[in-house]
Structure formats: C-alpha cells, structure tokens
Amino acid sequence: MRRLGDLEAEIMDRLWRWGRPATVREIVDDINHVRPVAYTTVMTVADILHRKGLLRREKAGRAWRYEPERSREEYTAALMQDALGNTEDRQGALQRFVEHMSPEDVSALAAALRAMGRAPGGAEEPGAPA
Amino acid sequence: MTGLLGYTSPLLVAGAHVLPPLTTTLMVGVLLPKALAGSDRAHRTPRLALTAWTLLGVSLIASVSLTALHLLLPAAGSHHLSRFAEACIVSLGAHRGPLLPNGLAGVDTRVWAALCAAASVPAAFAVVLVRELLRARRVRIRHAELLRLVGSRRPGLPATVLQHDTPAVYCLPGRAPHIVVSSGALQVLTEQQVTAVLEHERAHIAGRHHLLVAAARAFGASFRTLPLARLARTEVPLLLEMAADDRALRRCSRDALATALYAVASGQTPPMAFAAGGPSAVLRMRRILTPHAPCSPAPRTVFVALTAVVALTPLVLACCAVPGITG
C-alpha cells in the first residue's frame, strides 16, 4: 500500500526530471508505465502540492500545467542548511553526528587523532572488525 | 501523631523557615552543577551523569517551589498547613472523619495563595517544556516532508541520502525516525565508518535522546540565570553524544568512529555557520580513542551512591522542611 507521500515524491521527481511544466494527464501517463494510478488521485495530490507552495501552475486550456516552485538542488540546500546551520529555532530538533566546527577546531581534532597515533587522513584501519 | 507533626516553635526566628529550601536551591542550582560539570568521571559514565543532571533538575524545581511556599507562608499560617497535612494523613489512614474540622473554609486564603505559588513553579516549567517539544516537532515535520521529496534511498543503506557534496550525517528523532546521510559523507567515509555513524545515530533514536535535549533546553530557558540551567544546556547534549558514541562502539571499532568524526567535521568547512560544538567534538574524540578500563565496581558504586545522595538530599530536606512538620 503506497502512501500519499510517495505519490507526492513521484510527481515532484518527474517534474524535476523533465524540467518543464506538465499537465496532470502527462504525469498520470508516465506513472502508469510503472503502476496504475487514477487521474483524480494525481490531480488531488498535485493540488495539495500547489497549496503547500511546492508547485506553481498556470491554465493550459481546460487543465492546469504544473511546475516545481524551486529546483531539487534548492530544496536540498535548504535541508542541509537546516542540518548544518546554527539558527536558534533549528536547534534541538535534529541530532547531528558532529557539530559544525571552525577550521581551528577541526585542526584540534586532527591533532587529537595524531596524538593517539592515528593519521587523520588514513581512514582504514587494518584488521578492524566490520 | 501531633507529636510528630509538632507545631512551629514560638522561638523560631521569623523567616528562618525559608532557609532550608533556599539553601538547597543554592546548592542544587549553583554548587552541585559546577562540581558535576567539572568532573572527569561524569564523562566516563555519561548515562549515569545524565541521571544526575535529571535528578538535579527535579530537585531544583522542588526546592524553588518550596521556597515560594515558605516565603508566602508566615510561620503562624503554617499551623493551618500542618493541621491540613495531619488531617490528610489521618483521613487517608482511617478513611473516616472530616478532612478539616471547619471544612475547606478553615484554610486561610494565604495558605491557598502559597500552595498556588508553589504549584506554579513546576506548572510553568511543564508549559515551557511542552512548547519546546512542539516547536522541535514542527521543525522535524517540515524537514521530513521536504526530505521525502528530495531524498533518495540506496540499496543496502538504512538511511535517506541527500544529494549534496558537503558531508553531513544527522537524524530526525521522534515517532517516525529518519537517519540522513549526504552523498558527500558517503564519498569521504569507508564502509566501516558509515556503519559507525549509523550506529551512533541509531543510538540517539533508540535512546529517545531528543526528549532530554528538549528538557535541558526548556530548563535553560526557565532558569537561565542559574549555573545549573546554563551548564545543563551544554553538558546534557554533550553527554548524549558520548552515550551514543559508547553504544556505537559496541558495533564498530574505535578507529572507525574517531576517523569518521574527523572526516565529517573536516569536510564541512568552509562554514555555513558555526555551532558552538568544536571543543566538545575534541572531548568526544579523546574519549573514543582512550579505552579506559571498565569502571571497577567499587568506585562505580561509590559514584552512584554519591550521585543519588547528592541529588536526593535536597528533595528530602525540602520535604522535611514543610512548615510545621519539623517546626
């Protein structure tokens, strides 16, 4: 059972790949190559994406032509900013493996590695258990 | 019973009944956190230290609450409270007789005011905590929604991949947890290192670490002038990272985790914006690379006992100091 969120991703994915505005019919036909999906379902989800501000649309005859508001790269960059940035309202919501550090702190990290007899560049360790 | 709940001595200096909870507030809010933050042993046993911080937090809320109670409650008024307490105990024990001889009307309005003031301290903290939890949840839901659209999966990798050159590894904790790895991170990390970072993030999710982070942040916002609040806000997240490191080390080598830490950190410069996390990463690195012998039982027991005593004493003290009961 596919969730509505998967269909959102499928629609966005196609529009990003095509790089041009497309009608619901075009999207439905393309998804139907992979699996059956109802026209009205795609129409509803496209409308939801439009209301969320992810798609913009313009009238093309009697149908709407949809287009992503921003590129996939822009959204990815926004997520990375969320993940790595230090804005107050983002703190505590995500848990990072390591905080974003200044170059001086990174050198201190390298020094700590060297002091323990490990080369910062050498990632492999012989015979380490996987 | 009356002997046990003996009434306030007339010789008691006015205001002196505020002293016990006030002292415990200072002890828990200022002295103990400084000792705990400066202790090496705390970093050796992060989970134990986290318990100690939690107990200190609870003790502080209790002692501030009792200080408020005692400030508003005049020594004379405390008779009513003690009678109230006595009546409660008696009626609980025997299930008979009226709660108060004169009913609720017999309780002074001033006593009610004091009780309300005392209750407002934990209530205010609860409000800040809930607000903080909801805020973090909102951020995560928004983030997860975009993530679903732009993230991708790779066979054999139990994480969402973001197509970005900067190495980044993080998790979205909560009810629908996600681990996210950037393609840049997958480029700089070996297979063993990827296993290590995934184990670290899984430990955050399994331990529900975001709840303690939220509690520490709420505490920091509620009592920001106290060293306990300031220190807990930085120490608790660091201890959680250490706890996650420890758990990851059960499944991966020290080298893999330490070098992964360096690879991700060094790949993230040039900066977007610095977090104040640099020195703590160095602390973690040293800890990962220095295997200390497992704590021998004796000192460990002593530390557990000391932590418990130190954190619980204020609570017990504060409870015993309810006016009129020890009078």
Boltz contact constraints between the chains, C-beta under 6 A:
constraints:
  - contact:
      token1: [A, 5]
      token2: [B, 148]
      max_distance: 6.0
  - contact:
      token1: [A, 9]
      token2: [B, 148]
      max_distance: 6.0
  - contact:
      token1: [A, 9]
      token2: [B, 149]
      max_distance: 6.0
  - contact:
      token1: [A, 12]
      token2: [B, 149]
      max_distance: 6.0
  - contact:
      token1: [A, 72]
      token2: [B, 150]
      max_distance: 6.0
  - contact:
      token1: [A, 75]
      token2: [B, 146]
      max_distance: 6.0
  - contact:
      token1: [A, 75]
      token2: [B, 150]
      max_distance: 6.0
  - contact:
      token1: [A, 76]
      token2: [B, 150]
      max_distance: 6.0
  - contact:
      token1: [A, 76]
      token2: [B, 162]
      max_distance: 6.0
  - contact:
      token1: [A, 76]
      token2: [B, 163]
      max_distance: 6.0
  - contact:
      token1: [A, 76]
      token2: [B, 164]
      max_distance: 6.0
  - contact:
      token1: [A, 79]
      token2: [B, 146]
      max_distance: 6.0
  - contact:
      token1: [A, 80]
      token2: [B, 164]
      max_distance: 6.0
  - contact:
      token1: [A, 82]
      token2: [B, 143]
      max_distance: 6.0
  - contact:
      token1: [A, 83]
      token2: [B, 168]
      max_distance: 6.0
  - contact:
      token1: [A, 83]
      token2: [B, 170]
      max_distance: 6.0
  - contact:
      token1: [A, 84]
      token2: [B, 168]
      max_distance: 6.0
  - contact:
      token1: [A, 84]
      token2: [B, 272]
      max_distance: 6.0
  - contact:
      token1: [A, 85]
      token2: [B, 272]
      max_distance: 6.0
  - contact:
      token1: [A, 85]
      token2: [B, 273]
      max_distance: 6.0
  - contact:
      token1: [A, 86]
      token2: [B, 273]
      max_distance: 6.0
  - contact:
      token1: [A, 86]
      token2: [B, 275]
      max_distance: 6.0
  - contact:
      token1: [A, 92]
      token2: [B, 136]
      max_distance: 6.0
  - contact:
      token1: [A, 92]
      token2: [B, 213]
      max_distance: 6.0
  - contact:
      token1: [A, 92]
      token2: [B, 217]
      max_distance: 6.0
  - contact:
      token1: [A, 93]
      token2: [B, 136]
      max_distance: 6.0
  - contact:
      token1: [A, 93]
      token2: [B, 139]
      max_distance: 6.0
  - contact:
      token1: [A, 93]
      token2: [B, 140]
      max_distance: 6.0
  - contact:
      token1: [A, 94]
      token2: [B, 170]
      max_distance: 6.0
  - contact:
      token1: [A, 95]
      token2: [B, 171]
      max_distance: 6.0
  - contact:
      token1: [A, 95]
      token2: [B, 204]
      max_distance: 6.0
  - contact:
      token1: [A, 96]
      token2: [B, 170]
      max_distance: 6.0
  - contact:
      token1: [A, 97]
      token2: [B, 169]
      max_distance: 6.0
  - contact:
      token1: [A, 97]
      token2: [B, 197]
      max_distance: 6.0
  - contact:
      token1: [A, 97]
      token2: [B, 200]
      max_distance: 6.0
  - contact:
      token1: [A, 97]
      token2: [B, 264]
      max_distance: 6.0
  - contact:
      token1: [A, 98]
      token2: [B, 261]
      max_distance: 6.0
  - contact:
      token1: [A, 98]
      token2: [B, 264]
      max_distance: 6.0
  - contact:
      token1: [A, 98]
      token2: [B, 265]
      max_distance: 6.0
  - contact:
      token1: [A, 98]
      token2: [B, 281]
      max_distance: 6.0
  - contact:
      token1: [A, 99]
      token2: [B, 275]
      max_distance: 6.0
  - contact:
      token1: [A, 99]
      token2: [B, 277]
      max_distance: 6.0
  - contact:
      token1: [A, 100]
      token2: [B, 268]
      max_distance: 6.0
  - contact:
      token1: [A, 100]
      token2: [B, 274]
      max_distance: 6.0
  - contact:
      token1: [A, 100]
      token2: [B, 275]
      max_distance: 6.0
  - contact:
      token1: [A, 101]
      token2: [B, 265]
      max_distance: 6.0
  - contact:
      token1: [A, 101]
      token2: [B, 278]
      max_distance: 6.0
  - contact:
      token1: [A, 102]
      token2: [B, 274]
      max_distance: 6.0
  - contact:
      token1: [A, 102]
      token2: [B, 278]
      max_distance: 6.0
  - contact:
      token1: [A, 103]
      token2: [B, 269]
      max_distance: 6.0
  - contact:
      token1: [A, 105]
      token2: [B, 278]
      max_distance: 6.0
  - contact:
      token1: [A, 106]
      token2: [B, 265]
      max_distance: 6.0
  - contact:
      token1: [A, 106]
      token2: [B, 266]
      max_distance: 6.0
  - contact:
      token1: [A, 108]
      token2: [B, 282]
      max_distance: 6.0
  - contact:
      token1: [A, 109]
      token2: [B, 262]
      max_distance: 6.0
  - contact:
      token1: [A, 109]
      token2: [B, 265]
      max_distance: 6.0
  - contact:
      token1: [A, 109]
      token2: [B, 281]
      max_distance: 6.0
  - contact:
      token1: [A, 109]
      token2: [B, 282]
      max_distance: 6.0
  - contact:
      token1: [A, 109]
      token2: [B, 285]
      max_distance: 6.0
  - contact:
      token1: [A, 112]
      token2: [B, 282]
      max_distance: 6.0
  - contact:
      token1: [A, 112]
      token2: [B, 285]
      max_distance: 6.0
  - contact:
      token1: [A, 112]
      token2: [B, 286]
      max_distance: 6.0
  - contact:
      token1: [A, 113]
      token2: [B, 262]
      max_distance: 6.0
  - contact:
      token1: [A, 116]
      token2: [B, 289]
      max_distance: 6.0
  - contact:
      token1: [A, 120]
      token2: [B, 262]
      max_distance: 6.0
  - contact:
      token1: [A, 123]
      token2: [B, 190]
      max_distance: 6.0
  - contact:
      token1: [A, 123]
      token2: [B, 259]
      max_distance: 6.0
  - contact:
      token1: [A, 125]
      token2: [B, 255]
      max_distance: 6.0
  - contact:
      token1: [A, 128]
      token2: [B, 253]
      max_distance: 6.0
  - contact:
      token1: [A, 128]
      token2: [B, 255]
      max_distance: 6.0
  - contact:
      token1: [A, 129]
      token2: [B, 253]
      max_distance: 6.0
  - contact:
      token1: [A, 130]
      token2: [B, 192]
      max_distance: 6.0
